Structure formats: structure tokens, C-alpha cells
């Protein structure tokens, strides 16, 4: 893996950690939702961050979190991560 790939992967992991700080209850009212913004990797490289919250299978179930970090000129060469936020049991 190249230093560029390592840098993008580290930025994606950091963004995923931030994306997972919100719980199911906070996100359920806003899912599906997504955003793209510009930022910097840990090495200072200018990149685009995409974050999406989608229903995993059906509305009201688990929420899929997708993060994609890429240089604006090379979308396909970016790093993509996917995780799930499990639905909280009803109380």
C-alpha cells in the first residue's frame, strides 16, 4: 500500500469514527441522509469526504454508514468504508 493509500485510509477511519458517534435514535429521524465536504487528510492532503446514512434493509431497521474519502481528481481511487449502527431495542 502506498503512502497516499495509507493517508486516505487513515482519513477514512477517522471520519468513520466521527460518523459512528451518533446513535440509532439520533440518526433514525434523518436517515437517509448524506453529505460531501472538503477537508484534509492527516498528512495535509486536500480531499473530499462523503458520509451517508442509509437504511440497511428496511426503513426503521439497522442504519448503514458509508464513508468515502478521495482526491477530487480521482474519485474511484478513494477509500470506502461501511459499518452498521444496529437498531436499538424498543424501551
N, C-alpha and C positions, 0 to 999 in steps of 0.2 A: 504494500500500500504506500502511495506517495505521501509526502508531507501535506500536499493540498488535500488529498483524501482524508488524512488524519485530522486536519484542521476543520474540514467540513463536517466530519463525523462528530468531533468534539462539540462543535456549534449545535449540531442536531440533537445531541444528547442533552446539552444544557437547555435548549428550547423545549425538549420533551419534558424535562423535569419541571419547568415552569408550567407547561400545559397541564400537567397532572396534579398541580397544586389545588385545582378546583375539584370539588366533589360532584357526585352524580346529581344531587339535589340542586346545586347552583347551576349546573350545565343543562339540565333537562328542559328548562324553560327557554333556552336559547339554541337548542340543537334542532335542525342542522345549522351550522354557522362556520364561517371560515374567513380568514384574513391573510393578506400578503403585505409585508412591510420590509423595508431595507434596514440593514444593520451591519454589524461587523463580527467576524469570527474571533476566536481568542488570539490569533496571530495578526489581527487588524485588517483582514481582507474584507472588502465590501461585498456583501452577498444579499440575496433575497431570502426571507423566511416566509414559508407558508404554514399556517396552522389551521386544521379543520377538525370540527367535532361533528360526527355523523352517527346516525343510529346504526348499530352493528347489524341487526337483523330486522327488527321491527320497532316502530315508534314506541317509546316507553320502556325499551329494554336496555341492554348494555350500550354504552357510547364508545365508538371507535375514535381514537385520537390519531391524527396523521400530522406529521411534521416533515417538511421538505426544505432543505437548505441548498441553495445553488448560486453560482455566479450568474449574473444576468445574461451573459453571453453563452452560457452552457447549461440550460435547464436540465437536459437529460443526464448530464454528468453529476448531478447533485446527489445528496444523501437523503434517503427517505426512511423514516421510522414510523411504525404503527404500534399502538398499545390500546388497551381497553380499560375503561372505567366501568366496573361492574355495577349493576343496578343495586341500590341499597334496599334492603328488605323494608316492607311497609311496617310502620310502628303504630 
